[in-house]
Amino acid sequence: MGLFDRLRGDDDERVVFLGIDGVPLDLVEEHPDVFANLTDIRKTGSGGRLESIVPPESSACWPSLTTGVNPGETGVYGFQDREVDSYETYVPLGRHVKATRLWDRVTDAGRDATVLNVPVTFPPSTRIQRMASGFLSPDLDSATSDDELRETLERFDYQIDVNAKLGHDDDKTDFIENAHATLDARYEAFSHYLDQDDWDLFFGVFMSTDRVNHFLFGDYATDGEYKAEFLEFYRTLDEYIGEIRDSLDENTTLVVASDHGFTHLNWEVNCNQFLAAEGWLSYADDDHDALTDIDDDARAYSLIPGRFYLNLEGREPEGVVPEDEYEATREELIADLESLTGPDGRQVCKRIVKGETVFDGDHDDIAPDLVVIPADGFDLKSGFSGKEAVFTEGPRNGMHKFENSLLYATDPEIDLTDANLFDVTPTILDLLDVEYDSVEFDGSTLA
């Protein structure tokens, strides 16, 4: 409860949502000593598994979690999307999200929202009480909705994101220190505005968890060099969650959730290299580095993470696959993908999803034809240059996982049976007693 709420004696229901990007449920459940506060929240409230979306990538997950609808409605499918009727691509930002955000619904209902560090929210909204955009914001000055917010965050040495380049070093000491500094400043900022703002919804995301997982999860999974540091980072995160929980009053529900799970990474799979080797993809010249460089004979291409598109007549500018051969060609591609095995002999594709089964909405014209959910250990990449082999190794040892995201809440009445990311927005609206039309969402309330 904020300062102004204490002064006015307001007893309306409130919600604090804390996002912990990429934290898997199994990690929490297997280490109750590290996650003492989350374990207690589940014991006295509720908690369990939350299914992610297709594809399980942060740039697509957070727009869906904060709108309650699939990428066909949000218009955001991943870290890189394709322009309609073009081979040009772009990195989607907050302005590309077409569906209505949770905090806008709260504001429209006459309530107040403070929103800090949510991925894919740049540029910050000025129609809500306060916002600092998160992941993909260019700098703190342009990421903040007002000067007071910027000045306060600067005082906390607030960083938009962990310096991921430090994770590429063999010695991870500087990376770990930077991750802790980012986490500490995020907690300071959250605590400050939880106390000072007059909010009904406080929505903040810790994304440093995703960064730590990308570069240290393999150490955790294999008892590697930095396992102890990995768990210590999470012990600190859990302590911060506990401090926030203890600061809230009985009219405030705390919800903690991740947007996708995580697992150990063994191999990067260069999908466009695979397509080229199998005769699906070719380029106009040797200097290719973008989708715009594919040639007239290309039948398919890939964008991250694991999205596959046929080069379809009438949809792509230089499409070569006739519409009446679409299904047969897609089945041929599925068969080739199912035959792909890694250096260890395991099948790469755990599940292949047809686009129309998961994407539906006003912005499904750039939806992929197929999305591959990989087996654990295979991270699907889709660069257009620089890779001579299908399977390579990089600096990361952790990768996103479709299964195994989580939701914990101080409300014991939350029912997580078959819960997924689309359920979060209607659940929070219910907890806030904000009216909505259930047909607007792909999910439903868990409350």
C-alpha positions in Angstrom: 0.0 0.0 0.0 1.4 3.4 -1.0 1.7 6.5 1.2 -1.4 8.2 -0.2 -3.5 5.1 0.4 -2.5 5.0 4.0 -3.4 8.6 4.4 -6.8 8.3 2.7 -7.7 4.9 4.4 -8.6 3.3 1.1 -9.5 -0.3 1.4 -10.0 -1.2 -2.2 -8.5 -4.5 -3.4 -5.0 -4.1 -4.8 -2.5 -6.3 -6.7 1.2 -6.4 -6.8 2.5 -8.5 -9.7 6.2 -9.4 -9.7 7.5 -11.0 -12.9 10.6 -13.3 -12.6 11.5 -13.8 -16.2 12.3 -17.4 -17.2 12.3 -18.9 -13.7 11.2 -22.6 -13.9 8.9 -24.1 -11.4 11.2 -27.1 -10.9 14.1 -24.9 -9.8 11.9 -23.4 -7.0 10.4 -26.8 -5.9 13.7 -28.5 -5.8 15.3 -25.9 -3.6 12.9 -24.8 -0.8 15.9 -23.7 1.3 16.9 -21.2 -1.5 13.3 -20.1 -2.2 12.1 -20.0 1.4 9.6 -17.1 0.7 8.2 -18.5 -2.5 7.8 -21.9 -0.8 5.9 -20.2 2.1 3.7 -18.3 -0.3 2.7 -21.6 -1.9 2.1 -23.2 1.5 -0.1 -20.4 2.8 -1.5 -19.2 -0.5 -1.3 -21.0 -3.9 1.3 -21.9 -6.5 2.1 -24.2 -9.4 2.8 -24.7 -13.0 1.8 -22.1 -15.7 2.0 -23.1 -19.3 3.8 -20.7 -21.6 2.8 -19.7 -25.1 4.0 -20.7 -28.6 6.7 -19.6 -29.1 8.1 -19.4 -25.5 10.2 -16.3 -26.1 10.1 -13.2 -23.9 9.3 -10.7 -26.6 6.2 -12.7 -27.4 5.4 -13.9 -23.9 5.1 -10.6 -22.1 2.7 -9.0 -24.6 0.5 -12.1 -24.3 0.7 -12.2 -20.5 -0.1 -8.5 -20.2 -3.0 -8.6 -22.6 -4.5 -12.1 -22.2 -4.4 -12.8 -25.9 -2.3 -14.8 -28.4 0.3 -13.3 -30.8 -2.3 -13.2 -33.6 -4.0 -10.4 -31.6 -0.9 -8.8 -30.0 0.9 -8.8 -33.4 4.2 -9.8 -31.7 5.6 -13.2 -32.4 9.2 -13.0 -31.3 12.4 -11.0 -31.0 12.2 -10.4 -34.8 9.1 -10.0 -36.9 8.4 -9.7 -40.6 6.7 -6.7 -42.2 3.4 -7.6 -43.9 3.9 -8.1 -47.7 7.6 -7.7 -47.3 10.9 -9.5 -46.5 11.9 -6.6 -44.3 12.1 -7.4 -40.6 12.0 -5.4 -37.4 12.5 -5.8 -33.7 9.0 -5.4 -32.1 8.7 -2.8 -29.3 5.8 -1.8 -27.1 4.3 0.4 -29.8 3.9 -2.7 -32.0 1.7 -4.4 -29.4 -1.9 -4.0 -30.8 -3.9 -5.5 -28.0 -5.0 -3.6 -24.9 -2.6 -3.9 -22.0 -3.7 -4.8 -18.5 -2.7 -1.5 -16.9 -4.6 0.5 -19.5 -7.7 -1.5 -18.6 -7.0 -0.6 -14.9 -6.6 3.0 -15.7 -9.7 3.1 -17.9 -11.6 1.8 -14.8 -10.5 4.8 -12.8 -7.7 3.0 -10.9 -4.0 3.8 -10.8 -1.1 1.7 -12.0 2.7 1.8 -11.6 4.5 -0.3 -14.2 8.3 -0.9 -14.0 10.7 -2.8 -16.2 8.2 -4.9 -18.2 9.8 -6.2 -21.5 8.4 -4.9 -24.8 6.8 -1.7 -23.4 9.0 1.0 -25.1 8.2 3.8 -25.4 6.7 4.3 -22.0 3.0 5.1 -21.6 2.2 8.5 -20.2 -1.5 7.7 -19.8 -0.9 5.6 -16.7 0.4 6.9 -13.4 4.1 5.9 -13.9 6.1 3.7 -16.2 9.7 2.7 -16.8 10.0 0.6 -19.9 12.1 -2.6 -19.7 14.0 -4.8 -22.2 14.7 -3.3 -25.6 14.6 0.3 -24.3 17.6 2.2 -25.6 18.4 4.2 -22.5 17.0 5.2 -19.1 16.1 8.8 -20.2 13.8 7.6 -23.0 12.5 4.7 -21.0 11.0 6.7 -18.2 7.6 8.4 -18.3 8.6 11.5 -16.3 11.7 13.4 -15.1 11.1 12.5 -11.4 11.1 8.8 -12.2 14.3 9.1 -14.2 16.1 11.1 -11.5 15.0 8.6 -8.8 16.1 5.6 -10.8 19.4 7.2 -11.6 19.9 7.7 -7.9 19.5 4.0 -7.4 22.0 3.2 -10.2 19.1 1.5 -11.9 20.0 -0.4 -15.1 17.4 -1.4 -17.8 19.1 -4.7 -18.2 22.1 -6.8 -17.2 25.2 -6.4 -19.4 24.8 -9.7 -21.3 28.1 -9.2 -23.1 29.9 -9.9 -19.8 28.3 -13.4 -19.8 30.4 -14.2 -22.9 33.6 -14.1 -20.9 35.0 -17.4 -19.6 35.4 -15.8 -16.2 31.8 -15.0 -15.1 32.8 -12.9 -12.1 32.0 -9.5 -13.7 28.8 -10.8 -15.1 27.6 -12.1 -11.8 28.4 -8.8 -10.1 26.5 -6.9 -12.7 23.5 -9.2 -12.4 23.5 -8.6 -8.6 23.8 -4.9 -9.1 20.9 -4.9 -11.5 18.8 -7.0 -9.2 19.6 -4.8 -6.2 18.7 -1.6 -8.0 15.5 -3.1 -9.3 14.5 -4.1 -5.8 15.3 -0.6 -4.5 13.2 1.0 -7.2 10.3 -1.4 -6.6 10.3 -0.9 -2.9 10.5 2.9 -3.2 7.4 3.2 -5.5 5.5 0.5 -3.7 5.8 2.8 -0.6 5.4 6.2 -2.3 2.9 5.7 -5.2 -0.8 5.7 -4.9 -1.3 2.5 -6.9 -4.0 -0.1 -7.3 -1.9 -2.2 -9.6 1.9 -2.4 -9.2 3.4 -4.4 -12.0 7.2 -4.9 -12.0 9.5 -7.4 -13.7 12.9 -8.8 -12.6 14.5 -9.8 -16.0 18.0 -10.3 -14.6 16.8 -13.9 -13.9 16.6 -14.6 -17.6 20.1 -13.3 -18.1 21.5 -15.4 -15.3 19.8 -18.5 -16.6 21.2 -18.0 -20.1 24.8 -18.0 -18.9 24.7 -20.0 -15.7 21.9 -22.5 -15.9 24.2 -25.1 -17.4 26.5 -24.8 -14.4 23.5 -25.3 -12.1 22.3 -28.4 -14.1 25.7 -30.0 -14.3 27.2 -29.1 -10.9 29.5 -26.7 -12.8 31.9 -24.0 -11.7 29.2 -21.3 -10.9 26.4 -23.4 -9.4 26.9 -21.9 -6.0 26.8 -18.4 -7.4 23.7 -19.3 -9.4 21.8 -20.4 -6.3 23.0 -17.5 -4.3 21.6 -15.1 -6.8 18.3 -16.8 -6.5 18.5 -16.7 -2.7 18.8 -12.9 -2.9 15.9 -12.7 -5.3 13.7 -14.8 -3.0 14.6 -12.6 0.0 13.6 -9.5 -2.0 10.2 -11.1 -2.8 9.8 -11.9 0.9 10.5 -8.3 1.8 7.9 -7.0 -0.6 5.4 -9.5 0.6 5.9 -8.5 4.2 5.3 -4.9 3.3 1.8 -5.4 1.9 -1.4 -5.2 3.7 -4.3 -7.6 3.9 -6.2 -5.9 1.0 -3.3 -6.5 -1.4 -2.7 -9.8 -3.3 0.9 -10.6 -4.4 1.2 -12.5 -7.6 4.6 -13.8 -8.8 4.9 -15.4 -12.2 7.4 -16.3 -14.9 6.8 -16.1 -18.6 8.5 -19.4 -19.7 10.7 -22.1 -18.2 14.4 -22.8 -18.6 16.6 -25.8 -19.2 20.2 -26.7 -20.0 21.5 -25.8 -23.5 23.8 -28.2 -25.4 23.6 -27.2 -29.0 22.5 -24.1 -31.0 20.6 -25.3 -34.1 21.0 -22.9 -37.0 17.6 -23.4 -38.7 18.3 -21.5 -41.9 21.6 -23.4 -42.4 19.5 -26.6 -42.1 17.0 -25.3 -44.6 19.8 -24.5 -47.0 21.4 -27.9 -46.6 18.1 -29.6 -47.3 17.4 -27.5 -50.4 14.6 -25.3 -49.0 16.5 -22.1 -48.8 19.0 -20.4 -51.2 20.4 -16.8 -51.5 20.8 -14.4 -54.3 24.5 -13.8 -53.5 27.3 -15.0 -51.1 27.0 -11.9 -48.9 23.6 -12.7 -47.5 22.9 -11.5 -44.0 19.2 -10.9 -43.9 15.8 -12.3 -45.0 15.8 -9.8 -47.9 18.7 -11.7 -49.5 16.9 -14.9 -50.2 16.6 -15.7 -53.9 13.7 -16.6 -56.2 14.0 -20.4 -55.6 13.7 -20.3 -51.8 10.7 -22.4 -50.6 11.0 -21.7 -46.8 12.9 -19.7 -44.3 13.0 -19.3 -40.5 12.9 -16.6 -37.9 13.7 -17.0 -34.2 12.7 -18.8 -32.2 11.9 -21.9 -34.2 9.4 -20.2 -36.5 9.2 -21.5 -40.1 7.5 -19.8 -43.1 6.8 -21.1 -46.5 7.7 -18.7 -49.3 4.1 -18.6 -50.4 2.7 -17.1 -53.6 0.3 -14.2 -52.8 1.7 -13.7 -49.3 5.5 -13.2 -49.7 6.6 -10.7 -52.3 8.5 -13.3 -54.3 6.6 -16.3 -53.2 7.2 -19.6 -55.1 5.0 -22.1 -53.3 1.6 -22.2 -55.1 -1.4 -21.9 -52.8 -2.8 -25.2 -54.0 0.5 -26.9 -52.9 0.6 -25.3 -49.5 -0.5 -28.2 -47.4 1.6 -30.8 -49.3 4.7 -28.5 -49.1 4.1 -27.9 -45.4 3.8 -31.6 -44.7 7.1 -32.1 -46.6 8.8 -29.5 -44.4 7.4 -31.2 -41.2 8.8 -34.5 -42.3 12.2 -33.0 -42.9 12.1 -31.3 -39.5 11.1 -34.5 -37.8 14.1 -36.2 -39.3 16.5 -33.7 -37.8 18.7 -35.3 -35.2 21.5 -33.7 -33.1 25.1 -34.7 -32.7 24.0 -36.9 -29.8 21.5 -38.7 -32.0 18.4 -37.2 -30.3 15.5 -35.8 -32.3 15.6 -32.0 -32.2 11.9 -31.3 -32.6 9.9 -32.3 -29.6 6.7 -30.9 -31.1 5.8 -29.1 -34.3 2.9 -26.8 -34.1 0.9 -25.6 -37.1 0.4 -21.8 -37.0 -3.3 -21.7 -37.3 -3.8 -23.9 -34.2 -2.3 -21.3 -31.9 -2.4 -18.0 -33.7 -5.7 -16.3 -34.4 -6.6 -12.6 -34.6 -6.5 -9.4 -36.6 -2.7 -9.6 -36.8 -2.2 -13.2 -37.8 -1.1 -12.2 -41.4 2.6 -12.5 -40.3 2.0 -15.7 -38.3 4.5 -18.5 -39.0 3.3 -21.6 -40.8 5.0 -23.9 -38.3 6.6 -23.4 -34.8 9.0 -26.0 -33.5 9.2 -26.6 -29.8 12.6 -28.2 -29.4 13.7 -31.0 -27.2 15.7 -29.9 -24.1 19.2 -28.9 -25.0 18.5 -27.7 -28.6 18.2 -23.9 -28.9 16.8 -22.9 -32.3 18.5 -20.0 -34.0 17.7 -18.3 -37.3 20.5 -16.1 -38.5 21.1 -15.7 -42.2 24.9 -15.6 -42.2 28.0 -16.5 -40.3 27.1 -20.2 -39.7 28.6 -23.0 -41.7 27.2 -25.8 -39.6 23.7 -26.7 -38.5 24.9 -27.5 -34.9 27.2 -25.1 -33.1 28.1 -24.1 -29.6 28.0 -20.6 -28.2 28.6 -18.7 -24.9 25.2 -19.6 -23.4 24.5 -22.8 -21.5 20.8 -22.2 -20.7 17.7 -22.0 -23.0 14.0 -21.2 -22.9 11.6 -24.0 -22.3 7.9 -24.1 -23.2 6.9 -26.1 -20.1 7.7 -25.3 -16.5 6.9 -21.6 -16.0 5.2 -20.8 -12.7 2.7 -18.7 -10.8 2.6 -18.1 -7.0 0.0 -16.0 -5.2 -0.8 -15.0 -1.6 -4.5 -15.7 -2.4 -5.2 -19.4 -1.5 -8.3 -19.4 -3.8 -6.2 -19.3 -7.0 -6.8 -22.5 -9.1 -3.9 -23.3 -11.3 -5.4 -26.4 -13.0 -4.4 -26.2 -16.7 -3.3 -22.5 -16.1 -1.5 -20.6 -18.9 -0.1 -17.2 -19.6 -3.4 -15.9 -21.1 -5.1 -16.4 -17.7 -2.9 -13.8 -15.9 -4.6 -10.6 -17.1 -8.2 -11.7 -16.4 -7.1 -13.1 -13.0 -5.6 -9.7 -12.0 -8.7 -7.8 -13.2 -10.8 -10.1 -11.1 -8.6 -9.6 -8.1 -9.0 -5.8 -8.6 -12.8 -6.0 -9.1 -12.4 -4.4 -12.6 -15.1 -5.4 -14.9 -14.3 -7.0 -18.3 -15.9 -9.1 -21.1 -14.5 -12.6 -20.9 -14.8 -13.1 -24.6 -12.0 -10.6 -25.1 -9.4 -13.0 -23.7 -7.9 -16.3 -24.8 -7.6 -17.1 -21.1 -9.9 -17.1 -18.1 -9.7 -16.0 -14.5 -7.9 -18.3 -12.0 -9.5 -16.4 -9.1 
